[in-house]
Amino acid sequence: MEESIQYAKQYLENLLSFFGLNVEVYATSSDNEVIELHVPSSHLNGFLIGQHGDTMRALQFMVMNALKNNDYEICRVNVDVADYKKNRAERVAKEAEAWVAQVKESGEPMSLKPMNAADRRTVHQVAGDAGLVTESVGEARERHVVLKPAADK
């Protein structure tokens, strides 16, 4: 497991150095065997994150494929640049709390705008903790969450 973490860390550092960014990536492993790679803040944050996190997800995909192609034990990776994902999750959770309050007050289901898997996961968590029923519906980029009062089960 430690070998997987070290390989992923080194691979990402080498990728970043290709763009002229020589930083030390902070690497850990979570309980569910996902390698967490944290890139510190730099002058290239916007470039490395990309529009809506697209570049960051591409970096994550490249590291995962490198691990798979070299037969490492852990192949699931999460790359976060300058705590972008962490801050985004906090913003989405705050929005979700307002949506939950609105559904509880009205007693009516609410369809949210389409969002990526990480954002949907955050909404499911917040709504579930508040006692609402949630469901993801739609396909691909149109996938979104529907919040329902607990009585609608």
DSSP file (Angstrom, degrees, kcal/mol; ACC not computed):
  #  RESIDUE AA STRUCTURE BP1 BP2  ACC     N-H-->O    O-->H-N    N-H-->O    O-->H-N    TCO  KAPPA ALPHA  PHI   PSI    X-CA   Y-CA   Z-CA
    1    1 A M     >        0   0    0      0, 0.0     4,-1.9     0, 0.0     5,-0.2   0.000 360.0 360.0 360.0 -43.9    0.0    0.0    0.0
    2    2 A E  H  >  +     0   0    0      1,-0.2     4,-2.5     2,-0.2     5,-0.2   0.855 360.0  56.0 -61.8 -35.1    2.8    2.4    0.9
    3    3 A E  H  > S+     0   0    0      2,-0.2     4,-2.5     1,-0.2    -1,-0.2   0.896 105.3  51.6 -64.2 -39.5    4.4    1.7   -2.5
    4    4 A S  H  > S+     0   0    0      2,-0.2     4,-2.5     1,-0.2    -2,-0.2   0.919 111.0  47.8 -61.5 -44.7    1.2    2.7   -4.3
    5    5 A I  H  X S+     0   0    0     -4,-1.9     4,-2.5     1,-0.2    -2,-0.2   0.930 113.1  47.1 -63.6 -46.1    1.1    6.0   -2.4
    6    6 A Q  H  X S+     0   0    0     -4,-2.5     4,-2.5     2,-0.2     5,-0.2   0.898 112.7  49.3 -64.2 -40.5    4.7    6.8   -3.1
    7    7 A Y  H  X S+     0   0    0     -4,-2.5     4,-2.8     2,-0.2    -2,-0.2   0.939 112.6  47.3 -63.7 -46.6    4.4    6.0   -6.8
    8    8 A A  H  X S+     0   0    0     -4,-2.5     4,-2.4     2,-0.2     5,-0.2   0.913 113.1  49.2 -61.5 -43.7    1.2    8.1   -7.1
    9    9 A K  H  X S+     0   0    0     -4,-2.5     4,-2.4    -5,-0.2    -1,-0.2   0.938 114.5  44.0 -60.7 -48.9    2.9   11.0   -5.3
   10   10 A Q  H  X S+     0   0    0     -4,-2.5     4,-2.4     1,-0.2    -2,-0.2   0.896 112.0  53.2 -65.4 -40.9    6.0   10.8   -7.4
   11   11 A Y  H  X S+     0   0    0     -4,-2.8     4,-2.2    -5,-0.2    -1,-0.2   0.927 111.9  44.7 -61.0 -46.0    4.1   10.5  -10.6
   12   12 A L  H  X S+     0   0    0     -4,-2.4     4,-2.7     2,-0.2     5,-0.2   0.902 111.6  52.5 -67.3 -40.8    2.0   13.6   -9.9
   13   13 A E  H  X S+     0   0    0     -4,-2.4     4,-2.1    -5,-0.2    -1,-0.2   0.906 110.7  48.5 -60.7 -40.4    5.1   15.6   -8.8
   14   14 A N  H  X S+     0   0    0     -4,-2.4     4,-1.2     2,-0.2    -2,-0.2   0.900 110.8  50.7 -65.3 -40.9    6.7   14.6  -12.1
   15   15 A L  H  X S+     0   0    0     -4,-2.2     4,-0.6     1,-0.2     3,-0.5   0.929 111.8  47.3 -60.5 -45.8    3.6   15.6  -14.1
   16   16 A L  H ><>S+     0   0    0     -4,-2.7     5,-2.1     1,-0.2     3,-1.1   0.864 105.9  57.8 -66.2 -36.5    3.5   19.0  -12.3
   17   17 A S  H ><5S+     0   0    0     -4,-2.1     3,-1.6     1,-0.3    -1,-0.2   0.792  95.1  66.2 -65.9 -25.5    7.2   19.6  -12.9
   18   18 A F  H 3<5S+     0   0    0     -4,-1.2    -1,-0.3    -3,-0.5    -2,-0.2   0.830 102.5  47.7 -60.2 -32.0    6.5   19.2  -16.6
   19   19 A F  T <<5S-     0   0    0     -3,-1.1    -1,-0.3    -4,-0.6    -2,-0.2   0.267 128.3-100.8 -92.6  10.7    4.5   22.5  -16.3
   20   20 A G  T < 5S+     0   0    0     -3,-1.6     2,-0.7     1,-0.2    -3,-0.2   0.662  83.9 128.7  81.9  16.4    7.3   24.1  -14.4
   21   21 A L      < -     0   0    0     -5,-2.1     2,-1.0    -6,-0.1    -1,-0.2  -0.892  35.3-174.3-110.3 106.5    5.7   23.6  -11.0
   22   22 A N        +     0   0    0     -2,-0.7     2,-0.3    -5,-0.1    -8,-0.1  -0.794  29.2 139.7-102.9  92.9    8.2   22.1   -8.5
   23   23 A V        -     0   0    0     -2,-1.0     2,-0.6   -10,-0.2    -6,-0.1  -0.876  54.7-111.8-128.6 160.2    6.1   21.4   -5.4
   24   24 A E        -     0   0    0     -2,-0.3     2,-0.4     2,-0.0    -2,-0.0  -0.857  30.9-142.0 -94.6 123.7    5.9   18.6   -2.9
   25   25 A V        -     0   0    0     -2,-0.6     2,-0.6   -16,-0.2    14,-0.2  -0.693  11.5-132.7 -85.0 132.9    2.5   16.8   -3.1
   26   26 A Y  E     -A   38   0A   0     12,-2.5    12,-3.2    -2,-0.4     2,-0.4  -0.776  29.3-168.5 -87.3 122.5    1.1   15.8    0.3
   27   27 A A  E     +A   37   0A   0     -2,-0.6     2,-0.3    10,-0.2    10,-0.2  -0.940  16.7 152.2-122.2 133.5   -0.1   12.1    0.0
   28   28 A T  E     -A   36   0A   0      8,-2.4     8,-2.7    -2,-0.4     2,-0.4  -0.858  33.7-125.6-140.7 177.5   -2.2   10.0    2.3
   29   29 A S  E     -A   35   0A   0     -2,-0.3     6,-0.2     6,-0.2     2,-0.1  -0.999  20.1-141.7-131.0 133.4   -4.5    7.1    2.1
   30   30 A S    >   -     0   0    0      4,-2.5     3,-1.4    -2,-0.4     4,-0.3  -0.352  33.1 -98.2 -86.6 172.5   -8.1    7.1    3.5
   31   31 A D  T 3  S+     0   0    0      1,-0.3    -1,-0.1     2,-0.1    -2,-0.0   0.829 120.6  57.8 -59.4 -35.1   -9.8    4.2    5.2
   32   32 A N  T 3  S-     0   0    0      2,-0.1    -1,-0.3     1,-0.1    -2,-0.0   0.058 122.7-100.9 -90.8  29.1  -11.6    3.1    2.0
   33   33 A E  S <  S+     0   0    0     -3,-1.4    43,-0.5     1,-0.2     2,-0.5   0.893  74.5 141.2  58.0  49.0   -8.3    2.6    0.2
   34   34 A V        -     0   0    0     -4,-0.3    -4,-2.5    41,-0.1     2,-0.5  -0.985  50.0-130.7-117.0 129.0   -8.3    5.8   -1.8
   35   35 A I  E     -Ab  29  77A   0     41,-2.8    43,-3.0    -2,-0.5     2,-0.6  -0.689  19.9-152.7 -80.1 124.0   -5.0    7.7   -2.3
   36   36 A E  E     -Ab  28  78A   0     -8,-2.7    -8,-2.4    -2,-0.5     2,-0.5  -0.883  11.4-172.0-100.7 119.2   -5.5   11.3   -1.4
   37   37 A L  E     -Ab  27  79A   0     41,-3.2    43,-2.7    -2,-0.6     2,-0.6  -0.955   2.3-167.1-114.6 118.9   -3.0   13.7   -3.2
   38   38 A H  E     -Ab  26  80A   0    -12,-3.2   -12,-2.5    -2,-0.5    43,-0.2  -0.921   4.7-159.7-111.3 117.9   -3.1   17.3   -2.1
   39   39 A V  E     - b   0  81A   0     41,-2.8    43,-3.0    -2,-0.6    44,-0.3  -0.837  24.3-124.0 -94.2 125.9   -1.3   19.9   -4.3
   40   40 A P        -     0   0    0      0, 0.0    -1,-0.0     0, 0.0     2,-0.0  -0.216  36.5 -83.0 -68.0 161.3   -0.4   23.1   -2.4
   41   41 A S        +     0   0    0     40,-0.1     2,-0.3     2,-0.1    42,-0.0  -0.338  61.4 154.7 -63.3 140.8   -1.6   26.5   -3.6
   42   42 A S    >   -     0   0    0     -3,-0.1     3,-1.3    -2,-0.0   -21,-0.0  -0.880  60.5 -82.8-152.3-177.2    0.6   28.1   -6.3
   43   43 A H  T 3  S+     0   0    0     -2,-0.3     3,-0.2     1,-0.3     4,-0.2   0.598 123.7  59.2 -70.8  -9.7    0.5   30.6   -9.1
   44   44 A L  T 3>  +     0   0    0      1,-0.2     4,-3.0     2,-0.1     5,-0.3   0.185  67.3 115.4-103.3  16.2   -0.9   27.8  -11.4
   45   45 A N  H <> S+     0   0    0     -3,-1.3     4,-2.6     1,-0.2     5,-0.3   0.927  77.9  47.0 -52.0 -52.4   -4.0   27.0   -9.3
   46   46 A G  H  > S+     0   0    0      1,-0.2     4,-2.5    -3,-0.2    -1,-0.2   0.891 114.8  47.0 -58.9 -41.8   -6.5   28.1  -12.0
   47   47 A F  H  4 S+     0   0    0      1,-0.2    -1,-0.2     2,-0.2    -2,-0.2   0.922 114.9  45.4 -65.5 -45.4   -4.6   26.2  -14.7
   48   48 A L  H  < S+     0   0    0     -4,-3.0    11,-0.2     1,-0.2    -2,-0.2   0.815 117.6  43.3 -71.9 -30.8   -4.3   23.0  -12.6
   49   49 A I  H  < S-     0   0    0     -4,-2.6     7,-1.7    -5,-0.3     6,-0.8   0.919  93.9-172.7 -78.7 -45.9   -7.9   23.1  -11.5
   50   50 A G    ><  -     0   0    0     -4,-2.5     3,-1.6    -5,-0.3     2,-0.4  -0.074  44.2 -26.6  76.7 177.5   -9.4   24.0  -14.9
   51   51 A Q  G >  S-     0   0    0      1,-0.3     3,-1.7     2,-0.2     4,-0.0  -0.502 135.1 -13.6 -68.6 121.6  -12.9   24.9  -15.7
   52   52 A H  G 3  S-     0   0    0     -2,-0.4    -1,-0.3     1,-0.3    -2,-0.1   0.757 126.9 -61.5  55.8  28.2  -15.2   23.3  -13.1
   53   53 A G  G <> S+     0   0    0     -3,-1.6     4,-2.2     3,-0.0    -1,-0.3   0.604  98.5 136.4  80.9  11.6  -12.3   21.1  -12.0
   54   54 A D  H <> S+     0   0    0     -3,-1.7     4,-1.9     1,-0.2    -4,-0.2   0.900  71.5  46.5 -61.3 -44.0  -11.9   19.4  -15.4
   55   55 A T  H  > S+     0   0    0     -6,-0.8     4,-2.4     2,-0.2    -5,-0.2   0.899 111.2  52.7 -66.6 -39.2   -8.1   19.6  -15.5
   56   56 A M  H  > S+     0   0    0     -7,-1.7     4,-2.2     1,-0.2    -1,-0.2   0.907 109.4  48.8 -61.9 -42.3   -7.8   18.3  -11.9
   57   57 A R  H  X S+     0   0    0     -4,-2.2     4,-2.5    -8,-0.3    -1,-0.2   0.863 109.3  53.5 -65.6 -35.0  -10.0   15.3  -12.8
   58   58 A A  H  X S+     0   0    0     -4,-1.9     4,-2.3     2,-0.2    -2,-0.2   0.910 108.4  48.9 -66.2 -41.3   -7.8   14.7  -15.8
   59   59 A L  H  X S+     0   0    0     -4,-2.4     4,-2.3   -11,-0.2    -2,-0.2   0.918 111.3  50.7 -61.1 -43.1   -4.7   14.6  -13.6
   60   60 A Q  H  X S+     0   0    0     -4,-2.2     4,-2.5     1,-0.2    -2,-0.2   0.916 109.6  50.2 -59.6 -45.5   -6.5   12.2  -11.3
   61   61 A F  H  X S+     0   0    0     -4,-2.5     4,-2.5     1,-0.2    -1,-0.2   0.894 109.7  51.0 -60.8 -42.5   -7.4   10.0  -14.2
   62   62 A M  H  X S+     0   0    0     -4,-2.3     4,-2.1     2,-0.2    -1,-0.2   0.908 111.1  47.2 -64.3 -42.1   -3.7   10.0  -15.4
   63   63 A V  H  X S+     0   0    0     -4,-2.3     4,-2.1     2,-0.2    -2,-0.2   0.919 112.0  50.6 -66.0 -42.8   -2.4    9.0  -11.9
   64   64 A M  H  X S+     0   0    0     -4,-2.5     4,-2.5     1,-0.2    -2,-0.2   0.924 111.5  47.9 -60.8 -44.4   -5.1    6.2  -11.6
   65   65 A N  H  X S+     0   0    0     -4,-2.5     4,-2.9     1,-0.2    -1,-0.2   0.880 108.8  53.6 -65.3 -37.6   -4.2    4.8  -15.0
   66   66 A A  H  X S+     0   0    0     -4,-2.1     4,-1.1     2,-0.2    -1,-0.2   0.910 110.6  47.5 -62.5 -41.3   -0.4    4.9  -14.2
   67   67 A L  H  <>S+     0   0    0     -4,-2.1     5,-2.3     2,-0.2     3,-0.4   0.935 114.2  46.4 -64.4 -46.2   -1.1    2.9  -11.0
   68   68 A K  H ><5S+     0   0    0     -4,-2.5     3,-1.8     1,-0.2    -2,-0.2   0.929 110.6  52.1 -61.3 -46.3   -3.3    0.4  -12.9
   69   69 A N  H 3<5S+     0   0    0     -4,-2.9    -1,-0.2     1,-0.3    -2,-0.2   0.727 112.0  47.0 -65.6 -21.7   -0.8   -0.1  -15.7
   70   70 A N  T 3<5S-     0   0    0     -4,-1.1    -1,-0.3    -3,-0.4    -2,-0.2   0.180 113.7-117.2-106.0  16.6    2.0   -0.7  -13.3
   71   71 A D  T < 5 +     0   0    0     -3,-1.8    -3,-0.2     1,-0.2     2,-0.2   0.847  50.0 171.4  55.2  43.9   -0.1   -3.2  -11.2
   72   72 A Y      < -     0   0    0     -5,-2.3    -1,-0.2    -6,-0.1    -2,-0.0  -0.513  41.3-119.3 -82.7 156.6   -0.1   -1.3   -7.9
   73   73 A E  S    S+     0   0    0     -2,-0.2     2,-0.5     1,-0.1    -1,-0.1   0.915  99.0  42.6 -62.0 -49.1   -2.3   -2.4   -5.0
   74   74 A I        +     0   0    0    -73,-0.1    -1,-0.1     1,-0.1    -2,-0.1  -0.872  56.2 167.4-104.6 130.8   -4.4    0.7   -4.8
   75   75 A C        +     0   0    0     -2,-0.5     2,-0.5   -42,-0.2    -7,-0.2   0.417  46.6  98.4-121.7  -1.2   -5.7    2.3   -8.0
   76   76 A R        -     0   0    0    -43,-0.5   -41,-2.8    -9,-0.1     2,-0.4  -0.781  52.0-179.8 -91.7 131.3   -8.3    4.8   -6.7
   77   77 A V  E     -b   35   0A   0     -2,-0.5     2,-0.4   -43,-0.2   -41,-0.2  -0.967  22.6-162.8-134.5 144.2   -7.0    8.3   -6.4
   78   78 A N  E     -b   36   0A   0    -43,-3.0   -41,-3.2    -2,-0.4     2,-0.5  -0.978  12.4-166.2-125.8 116.8   -8.4   11.7   -5.4
   79   79 A V  E     -b   37   0A   0     -2,-0.4     2,-0.4   -43,-0.2   -41,-0.2  -0.896   6.0-176.9-104.5 129.7   -6.4   14.8   -6.5
   80   80 A D  E     -b   38   0A   0    -43,-2.7   -41,-2.8    -2,-0.5     2,-0.6  -0.989  11.4-155.3-128.5 124.0   -7.2   18.1   -4.8
   81   81 A V  E >  S-b   39   0A   0     -2,-0.4     3,-2.0     1,-0.2     4,-0.1  -0.876  77.4 -20.7-101.8 122.2   -5.4   21.4   -5.9
   82   82 A A  T 3  S-     0   0    0    -43,-3.0    -1,-0.2    -2,-0.6   -44,-0.0   0.824 118.5 -65.4  51.8  38.2   -5.3   24.1   -3.2
   83   83 A D  T 3> S+     0   0    0    -44,-0.3     4,-2.6    -3,-0.2    -1,-0.3   0.747  93.1 145.4  58.7  27.5   -8.2   22.5   -1.3
   84   84 A Y  H <> S+     0   0    0     -3,-2.0     4,-2.6     1,-0.2     5,-0.2   0.939  70.8  44.9 -58.5 -49.9  -10.6   23.2   -4.3
   85   85 A K  H  > S+     0   0    0      2,-0.2     4,-2.5     1,-0.2    -1,-0.2   0.900 113.6  50.1 -64.4 -40.6  -12.6   20.1   -3.8
   86   86 A K  H  > S+     0   0    0      2,-0.2     4,-1.8     1,-0.2    -1,-0.2   0.940 114.2  43.9 -62.8 -47.7  -12.8   20.6    0.0
   87   87 A N  H  X S+     0   0    0     -4,-2.6     4,-2.1     1,-0.2    -2,-0.2   0.881 112.9  52.4 -65.8 -38.4  -14.0   24.2   -0.4
   88   88 A R  H  X S+     0   0    0     -4,-2.6     4,-2.8    -5,-0.2     5,-0.2   0.923 107.7  51.6 -63.0 -44.5  -16.4   23.2   -3.1
   89   89 A A  H  X S+     0   0    0     -4,-2.5     4,-2.4     1,-0.2    -1,-0.2   0.885 109.3  50.6 -60.4 -39.2  -17.9   20.5   -0.9
   90   90 A E  H  X S+     0   0    0     -4,-1.8     4,-1.9     2,-0.2    -1,-0.2   0.906 111.4  47.8 -65.5 -41.2  -18.4   23.0    1.9
   91   91 A R  H  X S+     0   0    0     -4,-2.1     4,-2.2     2,-0.2    -2,-0.2   0.920 113.4  47.5 -64.9 -43.9  -20.2   25.5   -0.5
   92   92 A V  H  X S+     0   0    0     -4,-2.8     4,-2.9     1,-0.2    -2,-0.2   0.898 109.9  53.2 -65.2 -39.7  -22.4   22.7   -1.9
   93   93 A A  H  X S+     0   0    0     -4,-2.4     4,-1.9    -5,-0.2    -1,-0.2   0.893 108.5  50.2 -62.0 -39.6  -23.3   21.5    1.6
   94   94 A K  H  X S+     0   0    0     -4,-1.9     4,-1.3     2,-0.2    -1,-0.2   0.920 112.5  46.3 -65.2 -43.5  -24.3   25.1    2.6
   95   95 A E  H  X S+     0   0    0     -4,-2.2     4,-2.1     1,-0.2     3,-0.3   0.913 110.1  55.0 -61.5 -42.9  -26.5   25.3   -0.5
   96   96 A A  H  X S+     0   0    0     -4,-2.9     4,-2.9     1,-0.2    -2,-0.2   0.855 101.6  57.4 -61.8 -36.0  -28.0   21.9    0.2
   97   97 A E  H  X S+     0   0    0     -4,-1.9     4,-2.2     1,-0.2    -1,-0.2   0.901 107.4  48.1 -61.2 -39.8  -28.9   23.0    3.7
   98   98 A A  H  X S+     0   0    0     -4,-1.3     4,-2.1    -3,-0.3    -2,-0.2   0.907 112.3  48.7 -67.0 -41.2  -31.0   25.8    2.2
   99   99 A W  H  X S+     0   0    0     -4,-2.1     4,-2.4     2,-0.2    -2,-0.2   0.907 110.2  51.6 -63.7 -41.7  -32.6   23.3   -0.3
  100  100 A V  H  X S+     0   0    0     -4,-2.9     4,-2.6     1,-0.2     5,-0.2   0.922 109.7  49.5 -60.6 -45.0  -33.4   20.9    2.5
  101  101 A A  H  X S+     0   0    0     -4,-2.2     4,-2.3     1,-0.2    -1,-0.2   0.896 110.4  51.2 -61.6 -40.3  -35.1   23.7    4.6
  102  102 A Q  H  X S+     0   0    0     -4,-2.1     4,-2.5     2,-0.2     6,-0.3   0.908 111.4  46.5 -64.1 -42.8  -37.1   24.7    1.5
  103  103 A V  H  X S+     0   0    0     -4,-2.4     4,-2.8     2,-0.2     5,-0.3   0.904 112.9  49.6 -67.0 -41.5  -38.3   21.1    0.9
  104  104 A K  H  < S+     0   0    0     -4,-2.6    -2,-0.2    -5,-0.2    -1,-0.2   0.897 114.2  46.0 -63.3 -39.6  -39.2   20.6    4.6
  105  105 A E  H  < S+     0   0    0     -4,-2.3    -2,-0.2    -5,-0.2    -1,-0.2   0.913 121.9  34.6 -70.2 -43.4  -41.1   23.9    4.7
  106  106 A S  H  < S-     0   0    0     -4,-2.5    -2,-0.2    -5,-0.2    -3,-0.2   0.795  89.9-142.2 -83.9 -28.8  -43.0   23.3    1.5
  107  107 A G     <  +     0   0    0     -4,-2.8    -3,-0.1     1,-0.3    -4,-0.1   0.581  63.3 119.7  75.0   8.5  -43.5   19.5    1.8
  108  108 A E  S    S-     0   0    0     -5,-0.3    -1,-0.3    -6,-0.3    -2,-0.2  -0.820  70.6-107.1-107.3 144.7  -42.9   19.3   -2.0
  109  109 A P        -     0   0    0      0, 0.0     2,-0.4     0, 0.0    39,-0.2  -0.312  32.8-150.9 -63.0 153.6  -40.2   17.4   -3.9
  110  110 A M  E     -C  147   0B   0     37,-2.5    37,-3.0     2,-0.0     2,-0.5  -0.989   5.6-150.3-133.4 125.0  -37.5   19.6   -5.4
  111  111 A S  E     -C  146   0B   0     -2,-0.4    35,-0.2    35,-0.2     2,-0.1  -0.823  20.7-150.5 -91.1 127.5  -35.4   18.8   -8.5
  112  112 A L        -     0   0    0     33,-2.9     3,-0.1    -2,-0.5    -1,-0.0  -0.444  26.0 -88.0 -91.8 169.0  -31.9   20.3   -8.4
  113  113 A K        -     0   0    0      1,-0.1    32,-0.5    -2,-0.1    -1,-0.1  -0.346  59.2 -81.8 -69.3 156.5  -29.8   21.4  -11.3
  114  114 A P        +     0   0    0      0, 0.0     2,-0.3     0, 0.0    30,-0.2  -0.313  60.0 172.1 -58.8 142.7  -27.5   18.8  -12.9
  115  115 A M        -     0   0    0     28,-1.8    28,-0.1    -3,-0.1    -3,-0.0  -0.968  33.2 -90.7-149.8 163.9  -24.2   18.4  -11.0
  116  116 A N     >  -     0   0    0     -2,-0.3     4,-2.5     1,-0.1     5,-0.2  -0.191  46.1 -99.1 -74.1 170.3  -21.2   16.2  -10.9
  117  117 A A  H  > S+     0   0    0      1,-0.2     4,-2.5     2,-0.2     5,-0.2   0.862 120.5  52.9 -60.5 -40.5  -20.9   13.0   -8.8
  118  118 A A  H  > S+     0   0    0      2,-0.2     4,-1.8     1,-0.2    -1,-0.2   0.913 111.6  45.9 -64.2 -42.1  -19.0   14.6   -6.0
  119  119 A D  H  > S+     0   0    0      2,-0.2     4,-2.3     1,-0.2    -2,-0.2   0.906 112.4  50.9 -67.4 -41.1  -21.5   17.4   -5.6
  120  120 A R  H  X S+     0   0    0     -4,-2.5     4,-2.9     1,-0.2    -2,-0.2   0.915 107.9  53.3 -61.4 -42.0  -24.4   14.9   -5.7
  121  121 A R  H  X S+     0   0    0     -4,-2.5     4,-2.1     1,-0.2    -1,-0.2   0.903 108.7  49.7 -59.2 -42.0  -22.8   12.8   -3.0
  122  122 A T  H  X S+     0   0    0     -4,-1.8     4,-2.5     2,-0.2    -1,-0.2   0.919 111.4  48.3 -63.1 -44.5  -22.5   15.9   -0.8
  123  123 A V  H  X S+     0   0    0     -4,-2.3     4,-2.8     1,-0.2     5,-0.3   0.919 110.3  51.5 -63.0 -44.5  -26.2   16.7   -1.3
  124  124 A H  H  X S+     0   0    0     -4,-2.9     4,-2.6     1,-0.2    -1,-0.2   0.917 111.6  48.7 -57.3 -43.4  -27.3   13.1   -0.6
  125  125 A Q  H  X S+     0   0    0     -4,-2.1     4,-2.3    -5,-0.2    -2,-0.2   0.945 114.0  43.6 -62.8 -50.9  -25.2   13.2    2.6
  126  126 A V  H  X S+     0   0    0     -4,-2.5     4,-1.2     1,-0.2    -2,-0.2   0.928 117.4  45.4 -63.2 -46.2  -26.6   16.6    3.9
  127  127 A A  H  <>S+     0   0    0     -4,-2.8     5,-2.6     1,-0.2     4,-0.3   0.903 112.5  51.1 -65.8 -41.6  -30.2   15.7    2.9
  128  128 A G  H ><5S+     0   0    0     -4,-2.6     3,-1.2    -5,-0.3    -1,-0.2   0.899 108.1  51.9 -62.3 -41.0  -30.0   12.2    4.5
  129  129 A D  H 3<5S+     0   0    0     -4,-2.3    -1,-0.2     1,-0.3    -2,-0.2   0.786 109.1  52.0 -65.0 -26.7  -28.6   13.6    7.7
  130  130 A A  T 3<5S-     0   0    0     -4,-1.2    -1,-0.3    -3,-0.3    -2,-0.2   0.424 122.7-105.4 -90.8   0.5  -31.6   16.0    7.7
  131  131 A G  T < 5S+     0   0    0     -3,-1.2    19,-0.2    -4,-0.3    -3,-0.2   0.629  75.2 132.5  89.4  13.6  -34.1   13.2    7.3
  132  132 A L      < -     0   0    0     -5,-2.6     2,-0.4    -6,-0.1    -1,-0.3  -0.586  55.5-121.7 -93.6 161.3  -35.0   13.7    3.6
  133  133 A V  E     -D  148   0B   0     15,-2.6    15,-2.8    -2,-0.2     2,-0.3  -0.853  31.6-167.1 -98.5 136.4  -35.2   11.1    0.9
  134  134 A T  E     -D  147   0B   0     -2,-0.4     2,-0.3    13,-0.2    13,-0.2  -0.896  11.1-177.0-125.6 156.1  -32.9   11.7   -2.1
  135  135 A E  E     -D  146   0B   0     11,-1.4    11,-2.7    -2,-0.3     2,-0.5  -0.977  20.4-138.9-150.0 135.7  -32.7   10.2   -5.5
  136  136 A S  E     +D  145   0B   0     -2,-0.3     2,-0.3     9,-0.2     9,-0.2  -0.856  31.8 175.4 -94.1 129.1  -30.3   10.7   -8.4
  137  137 A V  E     +D  144   0B   0      7,-2.9     7,-3.0    -2,-0.5     2,-0.1  -0.908  30.1  45.2-131.4 158.9  -32.1   10.8  -11.8
  138  138 A G  S    S-     0   0    0     -2,-0.3     2,-0.3     5,-0.2     5,-0.2  -0.309  74.6 -82.0 100.5 174.2  -31.0   11.5  -15.4
  139  139 A E  S >  S-     0   0    0     -2,-0.1     3,-2.4     4,-0.1     4,-0.2  -0.904  71.8 -38.3-121.0 146.4  -28.2   10.4  -17.6
  140  140 A A  G >  S+     0   0    0     -2,-0.3     3,-1.6     1,-0.3     0, 0.0  -0.071 129.3   2.8  47.3-123.9  -24.6   11.6  -17.9
  141  141 A R  G 3  S+     0   0    0      1,-0.3    -1,-0.3   -27,-0.1    -3,-0.0   0.639 131.3  60.2 -70.2 -14.1  -24.3   15.4  -17.7
  142  142 A E  G <  S+     0   0    0     -3,-2.4    -1,-0.3   -28,-0.1    -2,-0.2   0.379  74.6 125.2 -93.3   3.8  -28.0   15.8  -17.0
  143  143 A R    <   +     0   0    0     -3,-1.6   -28,-1.8    -4,-0.2     2,-0.3  -0.448  35.2 162.4 -68.1 131.6  -27.9   13.6  -13.8
  144  144 A H  E     - D   0 137B   0     -7,-3.0    -7,-2.9   -30,-0.2     2,-0.4  -0.917  36.3-103.9-146.1 169.7  -29.3   15.5  -10.9
  145  145 A V  E     - D   0 136B   0    -32,-0.5   -33,-2.9    -2,-0.3     2,-0.5  -0.771  19.5-156.2-100.6 141.3  -30.7   15.0   -7.4
  146  146 A V  E     -CD 111 135B   0    -11,-2.7   -11,-1.4    -2,-0.4     2,-0.4  -0.984  11.1-152.5-114.3 123.1  -34.4   15.1   -6.4
  147  147 A L  E     -CD 110 134B   0    -37,-3.0   -37,-2.5    -2,-0.5   -13,-0.2  -0.806  17.1-177.3 -95.0 134.0  -35.0   15.9   -2.7
  148  148 A K  E     - D   0 133B   0    -15,-2.8   -15,-2.6    -2,-0.4   -40,-0.1  -0.979  31.3-106.6-132.7 143.5  -38.2   14.5   -1.3
  149  149 A P    >   -     0   0    0      0, 0.0     3,-2.0     0, 0.0   -17,-0.1  -0.352  37.9-112.4 -61.8 151.1  -39.9   14.9    2.1
  150  150 A A  G >  S+     0   0    0      1,-0.3     3,-1.2   -19,-0.2   -18,-0.1   0.770 114.8  65.8 -58.4 -28.2  -39.5   11.7    4.2
  151  151 A A  G 3  S+     0   0    0      1,-0.3    -1,-0.3     2,-0.1   -19,-0.0   0.686  88.0  69.8 -68.9 -18.7  -43.3   11.1    4.0
  152  152 A D  G <         0   0    0     -3,-2.0    -1,-0.3     1,-0.2    -2,-0.2   0.328 360.0 360.0 -81.8   8.3  -43.0   10.5    0.2
  153  153 A K    <         0   0    0     -3,-1.2    -1,-0.2    -4,-0.1    -2,-0.1   0.528 360.0 360.0 -53.7 360.0  -41.2    7.2    0.7
